[in-house]
Amino acid sequence: MPCAVILTALPVEYSAVRTHLIDLQEETHPQGTIYERGKFAENGQEWEVGIAEVGAGNAGAAVEAERAIAYFNPDVVLFVGVAGGIKDVAIGDVVASTKIYGYESGKAEQRFKPRPEIGLPAYSLEQRARAEARKGEWLQRLATIPELRPRVFVAPIAAGERVIASTQSEIFQFLQSNYGDAIAVEMEGLGFLEATRANQRVSAMVIRGISDLIDGKEKSDKAGSQETASRHASAFACEILAKLSLVFIENKRESFDKFILDLNQLEFFDELSQNNPCGDNQHRTDTYVTRGRIIDCNCLSTQDIDEVTVILTLEWDSERHSYWRGIPRLAQPERRRDYGKYIFKVRFYESNFTLKNSDSEWMVFDKDASLQKALDSNHHSPKYALIALRKKINELINLIG
């Protein structure tokens, strides 16, 4: 059964999420965090869902997200709650994040110079959010559909450590000047996505309901806007879970595990011949034999394994055999040992569960890394090793696909 974790900051947000789950049971983490584990069933599919209320602030959200991921080993992690609207939104609207700006990062000179940190959601969740925003079917999850129907925006959000309660405040003016595409502001999203980024197999996203428009925040809260925003955000989050393809999630995890396991064990071999004119219609044939293996494999990703950057460290031996009119020209083959790094990206496609090799970079260096060469090195060894390695990786990709 696939697993999801939904984190919230406030009790009102937690209660809104909880109403969509059944068979809830309380569990306590060895470090003290209290969870509830329940089930979310929809369209013949069933999710196991862990929920927790983690309090306000990016630092706490990061700690609790990391802890929950280790505890539940989920496929999807969502942070669901309320936010203040900066522009274009109304109370009750929903914002699904395309990015989270950490607006308090920067350099303090006579004038503060922002150096924003950015958290990104999973590509698959962003696409699903866009699709569900267009359909509007998530509104059926509300007990009562408001006369003025709430909208869903898939857009940037700003995150910091301050509650902003006035559009005349310096912080609000700063956000408008430097983060003009952010339409909401909150206090946990960046820390949450920083934690999920370190877990390659997890797809993550922040989903917020607009509970105030900065001015008049206290009045809006007293009128029940936080409850409304929480209900709308949790309904949209559950719509995303309901529409995610479980087959894709299971295939993605299995494919990723197999691909990385095979890469760690990969050995490659190739033999290429090249004719070299020697003048007066005489030709020399050079045959390059390359044998290599992977000695280290590291994977980097954004929030999930929709797209993964793979860094391979490899070593190989190459031999050059030269022939003139079929007769060996060298008494002994010319031998060479090299080491290199190969950096490439793979992407999982929901339609066919395949991987695509693209955007490759290549470095060659000697054992102590004191000498680096480009792919167009005068020596043929790096070039032929790369050809052999690419062939083998593509074989793995085709087998998994």
Buried (B, 14 or more C-beta within 10 A) or exposed (E): EBBBBBBBBBEBBBBBBBEBBEEEEEEEBEEEBEBBBBEBEBEEBBBBBBBBBBBBBBEBBBBBBBBBBEBBEBBBBBBBBBBBBBBEBEBBBBBBBBBBBBBBEBEEEEEEEBEBBEBBBBBBBBBBBEEBBEEBEBBEBBEEEEEEEBBBBBBBBBBBBEEBBEBEEEBBEBBEEBBEEBBBBBBBBBBBBBBBBEBBBBBBBBBBBBBBBBEBBEEBBEBEBBBBBBBBBBBBBBBBBBBBBBEBBBBBBEBBEEBBEBBEEBEBEBEBEEEEEEEEEEEBBBBBBBBBEBEEBEBEBBBBBBBBBBBBBBBBBBBBBBBEEEEEEEEEBEEBEBBBBBBBBBBBEBEEBBBBBEEBEBBBBEEEEEEEBEEEEEEBBBBBBBBBBBEBBEEBBEEBE
